[in-house]
Amino acid sequence: MFLSVFDMFKVGIGPSSSHTMGPMVAAARFLDMMRAAPFRFAGMRASLHGSLAFTGVGHATDRATILGLMGFTPESYDHDKAEAALADLAQTRRVTVDGLPELQFDPKADLVFDYDTKLEGHANGMILMATDAQGDVILRQVFYSIGGGFVMTEEELAAGKATDEGDPVPFPFKSAAEMLEMSKSSGKTIAEMKRENEHARGGPESLKAGTARLWQVMNDCIDRGLTTDGVLPGGLGVKRRAKAIHDKLLEERGMNLTAPHTINDWMSVYAMAVNEENAAGGQVVTAPTNGAAGVLPATLRYYLDHVPGATESRVEEFLLTAAAIGGLVKFNASISGAEAGCQAEVGSASAMSAAGLCAVLGGTPEQIENAAEIALEHHLGMTCDPVRGLVQVPCIERNGLGAIKAVSAASLALRGDGTHLVPLDACIETMRQTGADMSEKYKETSLGGLAVNVPNC
């Protein structure tokens, strides 16, 4: 099994990797299908199902789908061009994309939120259709947004299509047990094995440049969030808090009586800065998802800004180690809140971050595996219940606590020798089973939990 660091960490836009980025990616794939088809198309339609329907407005799923059908993609997204394109569509109800004729598309009539029809493959389902001049559907494709910006067609999901289709890699571990055994027999760290896998596919220069860009985008996102205030969009009236908290923390620096637990506020504010940017539709990196995008950057920023002896030369090691753990979680369970609750998002992010931090602090492979297990174990059962379907409450604060847990987990693991009772594999399997047993109303549909117990209007 091989999942690239650039699959686990993808540059995109907020507020949701599964509800915003995924539908946009699916729409781009559908345009390619249309270009390859022998038919003459005249229009397009779309329907959103399951969690994409129930929380689609709060997650901007409708907007993302429309923009995707207009040729926009997450990695090259331009906000000003998108706004201009949407304004033009509102007037003309027509779409023009490269390689296709002018197509009729009226979002009010041709984009449907279907709350009644459940698609069986995944909670995040959508159907994209192309029509002829008479309005008859002549091309239809079901897509599933399976978390972290990953998209699969109905056929791919049914066939159990693997994410790994390239050349063999030297260390194809599919479980934490295999990972530790390969590390022991090879004498290599988790990051070293992951690096050799990446080199086998993309080469060293691609890895070096790519990981540097990932951290640059993450760090820039933190900085924007720390310097921007105002009210987040969506109607809840949630105020950005990261800037005010950060300003206060800067004022307190150097004071003799600062409490030791203030370091938790630093970790939280870094994470909150990212997730406030995400909630505002800004540029973020899936880590492994948008809803959990703040945990890992906050943990890494904590390491660089607050740990003596920290150096940016180890950022790649951090990201590679984190990606190895994230790949195991995705392959054996889920990173989708709509599929397994927030344990699959913030829980996975915390486990990845704990592993990365443990690695750059000198942890052994066994201690790294232990750190990931501790962090994931103490997110088991966490529901996904965003108020009004917005990635704001409780998501923003939850990322801060996920970062704190990650640092605590890494520290605890480093105090031991790597031996522990619950293996990471058992914890991942428990998370999968818990997600399967969890009521649908606690899995990103906003039909239970805080979403129905907090006034939101």
Secondary structure, DSSP 4 states (H G I P E B T S, - for coil): ----HHHHS-EEESS-IIIIIHHHHHHHHHHHHHHHSSS---EEEEEEEEHHHHTTTTTTHHHHHHHHHTT--GGG--HHHHHHHHHHHHHH-EE--TTS--EE--HHHHEEEESS---SS-SEEEEEEEE-TTS-EEEEEEEEEEETTEEEEHHHHHTT--S--SS--S----SHHHHHHHHHHHT--HHHHHHHHHHHHH-HHHHHHHHHHHHHHHHHHHHHHHT--SB-SSSS-PBP-HHHHHHHHHHHTT-TT--TTHHHHHHHHHHHHHHHHHHTT-EEE-SS-STTTTHHHHHHHHHHHHSTT--GGGHHHHHHHHHHHHHHHHHHS---HHHH-GGGTHHHHHHHHHHHHHHHTT--HHHHHHHHHHHHHTTTT--B--GGG-S-TTHHHHHHHHHHHHHHHHHHHHHS-S--SS-HHHHHHHHHHHHHHS-GGGBTSSSSTHHHHS---
